[in-house]
Amino acid sequence: MSQHFFELIRPDHNFDFVGKTKPLLISSAILIVFSLLMLPINMILPGRGHALNFAIDFRGGTEMRVDFSKDVNPSIIRDAMEAGGYRDSEVVTLPEFKNAFLVRFPAVSALTPEQAKRAESVLREKLGQESLRKFEFSDGGDKAYVRLNKAVEPAQIQEILRAADITTTQVQRFGRPEDNTYEVVLVGLAQEIRKALDGKLGEGSVAAIPSMGSVSAKAGKELRDNGIISLLAAIGFIMLYILVRFDFRYGPGTVIALLHDAVFVLGAFAVTYKEFSLTTIAAILTVIGYSMNDTIVVFDRIRENASKMRDKKFSQIVNLSVNETLSRTILTSATVFFVTLAMNIWGTGVIRDFAFAMNVGVIIGTFSSVFIASPILIWLNEKSLAAQKKPRGRSSSSTPV
């Protein structure tokens, strides 16, 4: 008894994919160029200022959610942050919460570098130039250390810092008495932000600060570099796998298709200016893996048909193979697309950004398997055949009889 399996597309179809590759390749090249151009364009566009909307993961700084007790305009929040000494702040509306905003700014602690310099200057002025040995403060820390050449009362240091508009919760002696070192405990960054916003918008304007995260600029740079390395390493290992499984003709098409997919997803984030974070890197790596799997399925069928149909042109074999795997490709792509589409519609935060990258990547990955990797394979096969047909050298002339 024969079994009948569901086929989305009739098995006897024969769409001319190979014949339509040229206009689609040109369109794809134009979109890739546009995606890359959007990176420098974003740097000069008002309201953007960066090639991508890098999250705190990569840029360094602090990101906090601030809930207000009344309706507030984002521009007023930026002005309040500026007045409080927190420059280059970004304010993003969170539509899923009432009167809630995501506030990003470069500072990672309550004491900014400018305040630290001012504190050192005021301490030298009040205690004497020679009295202060060092004012130590690490970016991202909540404590500072004052090292003096003479003993003073901790309350005096606290009063001097208060006059410099630096709020502390405690100043106490630290280490051995003869070292004349004092530990300055700073207030939390959330308290300082609340103070800056309430000072501009009115007491009690900030209802709550439910979440906050900070990453130093150095750590952000390391995360960004590691993300780039992970992408390049993934593509490198994939190329090695292709070389082992297939011959040299199959490798370049796969790698170019993967780069095409990665750049396309990057371009989508550049155009929409959605937040680009470590989660986005994970999504791009997932897209690369998905696209490679789809390409391998097509290439396996091409290799199988090429060994059986030696009387056909290679371009015809490729077109036939793409048609034979089309139903499987559409079903697999549609399944992943609609699952991630649901995440994109009903998800929030980084889940939505991950789903957006996957939505774009699934469509582009399916496209590249058929219209990028396969045409490059045909072109390389033609070059390989042409090289084999070239005469290797001038044959010796025959001896006349």
N, C-alpha and C positions, 0 to 999 in steps of 0.2 A: 504494500500500500504506500503510495507516494505521499510525502508530507509537503504541505504548502505553507510557506512562510510569508509574512507580511512584507510587501515591497512598496515603498513610498512612491517609487517611479518604476514604470514598466521595464523589465529587463531587456526588452528589444529596442529601447530608445538609442539614438545616436546623435547627441548634440555636438555641434562643431566647436569645441572649446579651443582647440589649437588655432583655428582660423580667426578667433576673436582676441587673441592675446595682445596683438600690437597696439590697438587703441586703448586697451585696459592697462597695458604696461606704461604707456605715455601718461594716462590719467593718474596712475599710481605714483609715477615719478614727480608729477606736478604737485600732488598732495604731500609727498615726502619733503620736497623743497619748501613748500609753504609751512609745514610743521617745524622744520629747522629754522626758518626765518622768524617764526613767532617767538623763538627764544630771545633774540636780541630786541625784537619789537616790544616785548613785554617789559623790558628794562627801561624803556622810555615812555611807555603809556602811563598816563595819570591814573593813580589808584592801584597800580601794580608794582612797578619798580624792581622786580626780580624776574629772571628768566623763567622760573617756575615758582609756584606758590609753595615754597619749601616749608614743611612743618618744623616745629621746634626741634624735632629729631635731628635735622640737618643744619638748620640755621643757628641753633644755640639761642638760649634765652628762656623766657617763662611764658607759659600758656595757662590761663585760668578762666574758668567759667564764673561770671558774675551775674547774680540775679538781683534785679532792682525792684523796688516796691512801687514804682510808677513807670509810665511810658517815658522813655529816654531816647533822644536822637543819637545815633552813633558818632556824629561829628562832635557833639557836646562831650561825649565820653573821651574822645581823642584829645580835645582841648583840656579836659580835666587832668588827664594823664600827663600831658605836656607841662601844665602848670605845676604838677607834682614832681617834675624832674625826670619823667619817664618818656623820653623822646622816641620817635619812630614806632609808635604804637599802632597796632592794627586791631580793628574792632569788627567782628563778624557776627551778624544776627543769627541766633539759633531759633528758627521758626517752630521747632518742636516743643519749645518751652516758652512760657509767657514772660515777657520783659527780661529775657536772658541773652547774654552776649558772650562770645569767646574773645578774650582780650589777650593779644600777644605783644610782647615787648622784649628788647634785648637784655634787660637786667635779669640777673638770676638771684639776687639777694637784695635786702633792704638798703644796703649801702652801695651806691653807684660809684664808679671810678672817680667822677667829678667830686662827689661828697668826700671820698677818701682823701683826695688831694687837699680839699678845703679843710678837713679835720686836721691833717698834718700841718698845714699852714697856720691854723688858729692855735694849735698846741705850741708851736714854736714861738708864736707871737706872745702868748700869755705866760708860758713857762720859761721863755728864753731860748735863743737859738741853739745854745750849747747844751741845754737841758735834755732835749729830745734826741735820743739815739736812733730810734726807728719806730715807725708806725706800720705795723704788719696787718695786712688784710688779704685773704684769699677770695677770689671771685667765686661766689656761690656759697660761701660760709656765712654763719650767723654770729661769728665772734671776731673781734679785732684785738690786737695786742699792742700796748704802748710800752716801750722800753725807754727808761729815763736814766740820767746820770745822777739823779738825786731822788730822795723820797718825798712824796707828796701824798695828801689824803685822797683816797678814791673818789670821795664826794666832789673834790675840786675838779678832777678830770671829767666827771659826769656833768658838772655845771658848764665847763668849757665846751664840751661836745653839744650840750643842749643849746648853747648860744650860737653854735654853728649849724643849728637846725637838724641835728642828728639825734634821734630818740634812742635811748638805751633803757634796758630794764634793770641792769646792774653793772657796776664796776667794782672789781675786787682785786686784791693782790694775787699774784700768780708766781709760783716757784719760790726760790729762796729769797729771803728779805733783802739780802745784799744785791740781788740782781735788779731791784727796782722795776719789776715788770708787772703790768696790770692787765687783767683780762676784762674786755668790754663786751658785754652780752647785748646784742642788738635785738630790736623787736622783729617779729616775723614780717616777711614780705607782704603777706595777705593783709596784715594790719595796716601797713603803710599805704597799700593801694586803697583800702577802705577809707583811710584818712584823707587821701588825695581826692577821691571821688566825692565823699561826703562834704569836703571843704568847698567843692565847686557846685555840687548839685543840691546841697542841703543835708542837714543831719538826718540820718536814717534812710537815705536814698538807697544805699546798698542793703538789700535784704539778707543776702547770704553769698558766700563764695564756696560752693559745694566741692569744687575740684581744682587742683593746681599741680602743674608739673614743670620742672626746670631741667635744662640741659646746658652745660657750659659750651662756649663756642668751640673749644678744643675737642670736646667729646662729639659735638655735632659734626665737625670736619672729619673726624675719624669714622663716624657712622656713614657719612656721605661717600667717603673714599672706599670703605668696605662694601657698600652697596654697589658701586661701579665695578669693583673687583669681582664681586659675586656674579654679576651679569656677564662679564667677559669670561670668567672661568666656566660658567655654564655653557656658553657658546663654544668655548674651546673643547670641552669634554664631549659635547654633542658632535662636533666635527670629527674628533678622534673615533667616536662610535660609528659614524657614517663611513669613515675610511676602512674600518675593520669589517663592517657588514656588507658594504657595496664597494664598487671600484671608484676611481678618482672622478668619474663623470658625475656621480650623484652628490658628492660632498658640497661643491661650491653653491649649487642651487639651494640646498637646504640651509646653509649658513646665511646666504643673502636673504632668503625668505624670513629667517628668524630675526635678522637685523632689521628688515623691513617692518616686521610686526612690532618689535620693541620701539622703533622710532615713531611708528604710527600711534602707539599708545602714549608715548611721551608727548607727541604733538597734540593729542586729544586733551591732555592735561594742560598743555601750554595755551591752547585756544580757550578752553573753559575756565582756566585758572583755578581748578579744583586743587585742594591741598595735596601736595606730593610728600609722602612720608615713607617710613620703612614698610608699612603695609602695602603701599603702591609698588615698591621694589618686589615684594613677595608676589604681588599680582602679576607683574611683568614676567617674573621667573616662571610662574604657573602658565602664563600664556605661551611662553617659549616652549615649555614642555608639551603643552597641548598641541601646538602647531607642529612640533616635530613629530609627534605621534601620528597626526593626520597625514603628514608628508610621507612618513615611512610606510603607511598603509598603501598609499598610491604608488610609491616606488617599488614596493614588493610585488604589486600586481603588474607593473610595467616589466620588471625583470622576469617574472613568470611567463608573461605573454611573449616577451622577446625571444625566449628560448623555444617557444612552440610555434611561433608565426614568423619564420625566417623569410617567408616570401613577401611580407608586407613592409612598407616603409616605416621607419622608426616613428615618425610623427603620427602615423595612423595607429600604431601600437599604443602610443602615449594617449591619444584621444580615446581609444577604445577602453584603456585601463581606467582613465578618469571616469568614463561613463559607467563602467562596471562597479566602481566604488562610490558612485555618487549618492545612491540611496543611503548607504551606511554613513557617509560623511554628513549628509543633511540631518539624519536622525540623531547622530551623536552631537553635532553642533547645536541643534535645536534644543536638545535636552539640557545641555550646559547653559545655553543662552537664557532660556526661560527661568531656570532656577536662579541664576545670578540677576536676572531682570527683577524677579520678586524681591531679592535682597536689596536691589538698587531703589525700588519703589518704597518698600516698607522698612528698610534698614535705616540706621542712623550712624553718624560719625564715620569712623574709619571703615566700618562694614560697608557703608554706601560707596565710599571711594574705591574699596577693593572690588565691589560688584561692578562699578562703572568701568574700571580697567578691564575686567573680565568680559563685559558686554562688548566693548570695542575690540578686545583681543580675539574673541571667538570668531567674530565676523571677519576680521582681517586675517586671522590665521587660516580660516577655511579658504578665503580668497587667494592667499599667497601659495597655498599648497597646489592649487590648480593653475593659477595665472602667473606665478613668479618662479617657483621651483621647477615645474614641468617644462616651460619654455627654455629655461637655462640648460636643463638636461638635454633637450633636443639640440640646442645650439652647440653644446660641448660634444655631443655624439657626432654631429656633422663635422666639426673640426677634427675630431679623432679619426674619422673615416678619410677625410681629405689628407691628413698627414700620412696615413697608411698607404694611400694610393700614389703619393709622390715618389718618383724614381729615386732610388738610393744612390745612384751613381751611373755614369755613362758606360754602357755595356761595350765590350771589345768587338770590333768589326769582324765579320766572318771571313775566312780565307777563301778566295774564289777557287772554284774547281777548274 
